[in-house]
Amino acid sequence: MTTLILRTFAFVLAIVSAPWAFSAPQPINQVQVNRSGFLYNRQTDTFDTTVTIHNTGTMPLAAPMRLVLESVKPVSVSLYNIYGKTALGKPYVEVPLPEFVLDAGKSTTVPVRFVNLGKTVTAATFSVQAEQLVPAGTARLEIAARMNTENGGNSVKAGYAIKLDGVTRAMTDAQGRASVVAPLDVSEISVSTPPNYYGATQVVGLTAGETRYVDVELGDSGEFGAESVLRMDRLQHLMLLTSVPLVVLRFFQNEKAVVSDLVELVELRDPAGGYPKNITGLFAIRSDGSLFADSMAFFTAIGNLNQKKLLFVQVLDKQGIPHLQEIPFYISQWTVQGKLSAPPSNPSLPLGGIPIKVSVLNTDITFDTESAADGTFPLPLLPSGNLDIRAVASSGGIFYLGQGTAVISGNVRIDLKMRGPIDVANNVPPIATSPL
């Protein structure tokens, strides 16, 4: 039990200290982005494409590199391998760079996986964000890493991650060294390797074109996990269907699946801070290294299917390296049929192709959809909660707004009225619901 507590504590420290503390990467226009066709992946139940990013500029691009999803058809699909959202709310995938830098004229690829249960994906467009290494804004760091005296004092071996302000930018060579081009505002260099060796040093006053030699000393800092991400199959917009036959979990590192060898801990955590529930015994490892549990046993263990859930998972891979992450999700169980209707002030208002924003209030669930010619719009199965729907259209210089909130506690039909200024003045009801 002590080991589990140490690893969980280290995981919390990693959350506090790293990548998102780094300055956000900037939009990059000097790139060419191409993708392959969409192929159905039976293993993860996703539609996959491979995106190639070519640096057409004259400057190197550095990690963190983000491939931002600008648009997708149908609009209701979600990213399986999402890492986060930009300041504008657009989902993105982190692009693993083989040498942590994409030089001018070079290309790299990243898989992109979409969840759209039962339907194909037809189109997607992307943009790129990264750190641009401009000579006037960079310096060179010559880094040497060694163990502290308590651990022998020797140079570290190859394969230790070197991070600048929490973002991996190089790996040590066999002599424990690396040469890194760094932005001038870098404040911390760290070197680490799981499960326990870590060291860091501060950097101040870098100047353009400078070469600075930096020594980093490592020690035993307590156990921590590899830089991997945890994903749940068939999770669309953070929602898991009650009809899934199995609950499947996978760790990915640099967008490659981790082969788990031992399940150390799986527990349900209470977002409100209540005592966690150990459900490790429900999970086993499949031949591909993923974890699975019988869905009936899983949902029984959850109990109340309402509200946000947190699942913490800790495994060892084939090399004995720990992987530990937490994933949020909600349970979707209700069928909701949505339809836009024309306003009394303009009965002939075209109802097709209207973008619609949907969110479940007081949750992290938010997504886009789009109306068909008859005004209907697709929705996935949804959890209990208050559903907020917003749609805007214009005709003849007049804007029409459809906006309302519906309580979802069972299967329901929603009629959202598109209202113009006259309709609002006449107190036309904005939304109506009826049971299915």
C-alpha positions in Angstrom: 0.0 0.0 0.0 2.9 2.4 0.7 4.1 2.1 -2.8 0.7 3.0 -4.2 0.6 6.1 -2.0 4.0 7.2 -3.1 3.2 6.9 -6.7 -0.1 8.7 -6.4 1.7 11.5 -4.6 4.3 11.8 -7.3 1.5 11.8 -9.9 0.0 14.8 -8.1 3.3 16.6 -8.1 3.6 16.0 -11.9 0.2 17.5 -12.4 1.2 20.6 -10.5 4.6 21.1 -12.1 4.5 20.5 -15.7 3.6 21.0 -19.3 0.8 23.4 -19.0 3.1 25.7 -16.9 5.0 26.2 -20.2 4.1 29.2 -22.3 1.4 28.2 -24.8 2.7 27.4 -28.3 1.9 29.9 -31.1 0.0 29.5 -34.3 2.3 28.5 -37.2 1.4 29.5 -40.7 4.6 28.2 -42.4 3.5 24.6 -42.5 1.7 22.3 -44.9 -0.8 19.9 -43.4 -2.0 16.8 -45.2 -4.0 13.8 -44.0 -4.7 10.3 -45.2 -8.2 8.8 -45.6 -10.3 7.7 -42.6 -10.0 4.0 -41.7 -12.2 2.2 -39.2 -10.1 0.8 -36.3 -11.9 -2.2 -34.8 -9.5 -2.3 -31.9 -10.4 1.1 -30.5 -13.7 1.6 -32.4 -12.4 4.8 -33.9 -12.0 6.3 -37.3 -8.3 7.0 -37.8 -6.3 9.2 -40.1 -2.6 10.0 -40.3 -1.7 13.7 -40.5 1.6 14.8 -42.0 3.0 18.2 -41.0 5.7 19.7 -43.2 7.7 22.7 -42.0 7.7 25.0 -45.0 9.3 27.9 -43.1 13.0 28.8 -42.5 13.0 28.3 -38.7 12.9 25.1 -36.7 9.7 24.4 -34.8 10.0 22.9 -31.3 7.8 21.0 -28.9 5.2 21.3 -27.6 3.7 21.0 -31.1 -0.1 20.9 -31.3 -2.3 19.7 -34.1 -5.5 21.7 -33.6 -8.8 20.4 -35.0 -10.4 23.4 -36.7 -13.4 21.6 -38.2 -14.8 18.1 -38.7 -17.7 16.4 -40.5 -20.0 15.4 -39.0 -19.5 18.1 -36.4 -20.8 15.8 -33.6 -17.7 13.6 -33.6 -15.0 13.9 -30.9 -11.3 13.2 -30.7 -10.3 10.0 -29.1 -6.7 11.1 -28.6 -7.5 14.6 -27.4 -4.8 16.2 -25.1 -6.7 19.4 -24.3 -8.3 22.5 -25.8 -6.8 25.8 -27.0 -7.7 29.2 -25.5 -10.5 29.3 -28.2 -11.9 26.0 -27.1 -10.6 23.9 -30.0 -9.4 20.4 -29.3 -5.9 19.4 -30.1 -3.5 16.5 -30.4 0.1 16.7 -29.2 2.5 15.9 -32.0 5.5 13.7 -31.0 8.6 15.0 -32.6 11.3 12.3 -33.1 14.1 14.8 -32.2 11.8 17.2 -30.3 12.5 19.7 -33.1 11.0 19.9 -36.6 13.7 21.5 -38.8 12.9 23.7 -41.8 12.0 21.5 -44.8 11.3 18.4 -42.6 8.1 16.5 -42.0 6.5 14.5 -39.1 3.4 12.5 -38.8 0.8 11.9 -36.0 -2.2 9.6 -35.9 -5.6 11.3 -35.2 -8.4 9.1 -34.0 -12.1 10.1 -34.0 -15.0 8.7 -32.0 -18.3 8.7 -33.8 -20.2 5.7 -32.8 -22.0 4.0 -35.6 -21.1 6.6 -38.2 -18.1 7.4 -40.4 -16.0 10.6 -40.5 -16.0 12.4 -43.8 -13.8 15.5 -43.4 -11.4 17.3 -41.0 -9.2 20.4 -41.2 -6.3 21.2 -38.9 -4.0 24.0 -37.9 -0.6 23.8 -36.1 0.8 25.5 -33.0 4.4 25.2 -31.9 7.4 27.1 -30.5 9.3 28.8 -33.3 13.0 28.9 -32.6 14.1 32.3 -33.9 17.8 33.0 -33.5 17.1 36.4 -32.0 15.0 34.8 -29.3 17.1 31.7 -28.4 20.2 30.4 -26.7 22.0 27.1 -26.7 22.1 25.0 -23.5 24.8 22.3 -23.2 23.4 20.1 -20.5 25.3 17.4 -18.5 23.4 15.2 -16.0 24.9 13.1 -13.3 23.7 11.3 -10.2 24.2 12.8 -6.7 26.9 11.4 -4.4 24.3 9.2 -2.6 23.6 7.5 -5.9 27.2 7.1 -7.1 27.9 10.5 -8.7 28.3 9.1 -12.2 26.9 10.5 -15.4 23.4 9.3 -16.2 22.9 6.9 -19.1 21.1 7.5 -22.4 17.4 8.0 -22.5 16.8 10.4 -19.6 14.2 13.1 -20.4 15.4 16.7 -20.4 12.6 19.2 -19.9 12.5 22.9 -20.3 9.9 24.4 -18.0 8.1 21.0 -18.0 8.2 20.3 -21.7 10.5 17.4 -22.9 12.9 18.9 -25.4 15.7 16.3 -25.6 17.0 12.9 -24.3 20.4 12.4 -22.8 23.1 10.5 -24.8 25.2 7.7 -23.4 27.4 10.3 -21.6 24.4 11.9 -20.0 24.6 15.0 -22.2 22.4 16.9 -24.6 22.6 20.1 -26.6 19.3 22.1 -26.7 18.2 25.3 -28.4 16.1 27.1 -25.9 13.8 30.2 -25.7 15.3 33.0 -23.7 12.5 32.9 -21.1 13.2 29.4 -20.0 13.5 29.3 -16.2 14.0 25.6 -15.2 15.8 22.6 -16.6 14.9 19.2 -15.3 16.2 15.7 -16.0 14.4 12.5 -15.1 13.6 8.9 -15.7 10.9 6.8 -14.2 10.4 5.3 -11.7 12.3 7.5 -9.4 15.3 9.6 -10.6 14.8 13.3 -10.9 16.8 16.6 -10.7 16.3 20.2 -11.7 18.2 23.5 -11.8 17.1 27.1 -12.4 18.2 29.2 -15.4 18.3 33.0 -15.4 19.4 35.7 -17.7 19.8 33.9 -21.0 20.8 36.2 -23.9 20.3 35.7 -27.6 23.0 33.5 -29.2 24.6 32.6 -25.9 25.9 29.1 -25.2 25.6 28.1 -21.6 26.8 25.0 -19.9 24.5 23.6 -17.3 25.0 20.7 -14.8 22.0 18.9 -13.4 22.3 16.6 -10.4 19.7 13.8 -9.9 18.6 11.9 -6.9 15.9 9.5 -5.8 12.8 11.6 -5.5 10.2 8.9 -4.9 8.3 6.9 -7.5 6.6 8.6 -10.4 5.1 7.4 -13.7 6.1 7.6 -17.3 4.8 10.4 -19.6 1.8 8.6 -20.9 -1.9 9.3 -21.3 -4.9 7.2 -20.3 -7.8 6.7 -22.7 -11.1 5.0 -22.5 -12.6 3.3 -25.6 -15.9 4.5 -26.9 -15.8 7.7 -24.8 -17.4 10.4 -26.8 -17.4 14.0 -25.5 -16.4 12.5 -22.1 -19.5 10.3 -22.1 -19.5 6.5 -21.7 -22.5 4.5 -23.0 -24.2 2.2 -20.6 -24.6 -0.2 -23.5 -20.8 -0.9 -23.9 -20.1 -4.6 -23.6 -16.7 -4.0 -22.0 -15.0 -1.0 -20.4 -11.6 -0.8 -22.1 -8.7 1.4 -20.9 -5.4 2.0 -22.8 -2.2 3.9 -22.0 -0.4 5.7 -24.9 3.1 7.1 -24.9 4.1 9.3 -27.9 0.9 8.0 -29.5 2.0 4.4 -29.3 0.0 1.9 -27.2 1.6 0.8 -24.0 1.6 -2.9 -23.3 0.5 -3.2 -19.7 1.9 -6.2 -17.8 0.4 -5.7 -14.3 -2.6 -3.9 -13.0 -1.5 -2.3 -9.7 -4.5 -0.1 -8.9 -7.8 1.0 -10.4 -10.1 3.2 -8.2 -13.1 5.3 -8.6 -12.5 8.7 -7.1 -15.0 11.3 -5.9 -14.6 14.7 -7.6 -16.0 16.2 -4.3 -13.2 14.6 -2.3 -14.9 11.6 -0.9 -13.1 8.3 -0.1 -12.1 6.4 -3.3 -13.4 3.0 -4.1 -10.9 0.3 -5.1 -12.1 -1.7 -8.1 -8.8 -3.2 -9.2 -10.3 -6.7 -9.1 -12.7 -5.9 -11.9 -9.9 -5.4 -14.4 -7.7 -7.8 -16.3 -5.1 -7.3 -19.2 -5.8 -8.4 -22.7 -3.3 -9.7 -25.2 -2.8 -6.2 -26.7 -1.8 -4.8 -23.3 -5.1 -2.9 -22.7 -7.2 -3.2 -19.6 -10.8 -4.4 -19.6 -13.7 -5.0 -17.2 -17.2 -6.4 -17.6 -19.5 -3.4 -18.1 -22.2 -4.7 -15.9 -19.8 -5.2 -13.0 -18.3 -1.8 -13.7 -21.6 0.1 -13.6 -22.7 -1.8 -10.6 -19.5 -0.7 -8.8 -20.2 2.9 -9.7 -23.7 2.8 -8.2 -25.2 6.3 -8.8 -24.7 6.9 -12.6 -25.3 10.6 -12.3 -22.6 13.3 -12.0 -19.0 13.3 -12.9 -16.8 10.3 -12.3 -13.0 10.0 -12.0 -11.1 6.8 -12.6 -7.5 6.5 -11.5 -5.4 3.7 -13.1 -1.9 2.5 -12.3 -0.1 -0.2 -14.2 3.4 -1.5 -14.8 4.5 -2.1 -18.4 6.7 -4.9 -19.8 9.8 -3.0 -18.7 8.5 -2.5 -15.1 7.9 1.2 -15.6 4.8 2.6 -13.9 2.1 4.4 -15.8 -0.5 6.2 -13.7 -3.2 8.6 -14.8 -6.7 9.8 -13.9 -9.5 10.2 -16.5 -12.8 12.0 -16.0 -16.0 10.7 -17.5 -19.8 10.8 -17.3 -22.4 8.0 -17.9 -24.7 8.6 -20.8 -28.0 6.7 -20.8 -30.8 8.8 -22.2 -32.0 9.1 -25.8 -32.6 12.8 -26.8 -34.2 13.8 -30.1 -33.6 17.4 -31.1 -35.4 19.6 -33.6 -35.3 23.3 -34.6 -38.6 24.9 -35.6 -39.2 28.0 -37.6 -40.4 31.2 -35.7 -44.0 32.5 -36.1 -42.5 35.7 -37.6 -40.8 33.8 -40.4 -42.4 30.3 -41.0 -40.3 29.8 -44.1 -36.9 30.3 -42.3 -34.5 27.6 -43.7 -33.7 25.2 -40.9 -30.9 23.2 -42.5 -27.1 23.6 -41.9 -27.5 25.7 -38.7 -24.5 25.2 -36.3 -25.7 24.2 -32.8 -23.7 24.3 -29.5 -24.7 21.9 -26.9 -23.5 21.6 -23.3 -24.6 19.9 -20.1 -24.6 22.7 -17.5 -22.2 22.3 -14.5 -20.2 19.7 -16.3 -17.2 19.5 -18.8 -19.5 18.2 -21.5 -19.7 20.5 -24.5 -19.9 19.8 -28.2 -21.2 21.0 -31.6 -23.8 19.6 -33.9 -25.6 20.7 -37.0 -29.2 20.7 -38.2 -30.5 18.8 -41.2 -32.9 20.3 -43.8 -35.9 19.4 -41.7 -34.4 21.0 -38.6 -33.6 17.8 -36.8 -30.1 17.6 -35.2 -28.2 14.5 -34.0 -27.3 14.1 -30.3 -25.5 11.2 -28.7 -26.9 9.4 -25.6 -26.7 11.9 -22.8 -26.4 11.8 -19.0 -28.9 13.2 -16.6 -28.6 17.0 -16.2 -29.6 20.3 -17.6 -29.0 20.5 -21.3 -28.2 23.9 -22.8 -28.7 24.3 -26.5 -27.9 27.4 -28.7 -28.4 28.0 -32.4 -28.0 31.2 -34.4 -29.2 31.8 -38.0 -29.9 34.9 -40.1 -32.3 35.6 -43.0 -33.0 38.9 -44.7 -30.7 40.8 -42.4 -32.5 39.5 -39.2 -30.8 37.3 -36.7 -32.8 34.4 -35.2 -31.7 32.8 -32.0 -32.7 29.4 -30.7 -31.7 29.0 -27.0 -33.1 27.1 -24.1 -32.4 24.6 -21.3 -34.0 21.2 -21.0 -34.0 18.9 -18.0 -32.7 15.4 -19.0 -33.8 12.7 -16.6 -35.2 10.2 -19.2 -35.7 9.8 -22.9 -37.0 13.1 -24.2 -37.9 15.0 -27.4 -36.8 18.7 -27.6 -38.3 21.4 -29.8 -36.1 24.4 -30.0 -37.8 27.5 -31.4 -35.7 29.9 -33.6 -36.9 33.3 -32.5 -36.4 36.7 -34.0 -36.9 40.1 -32.2 -40.7 40.0 -32.9 -41.0 36.5 -31.5 -39.1 37.5 -28.3 -41.4 40.6 -27.9 -44.4 38.3 -28.3 -43.1 35.9 -25.6 -42.9 32.9 -28.0 -41.7 30.0 -25.8 -38.0 29.3 -26.6 -38.1 25.5 -25.9 -40.5 22.7 -25.4 -39.9 19.1 -24.3 -42.0 15.9 -24.3 -41.2 12.3 -23.3 -40.2 9.8 -25.9 
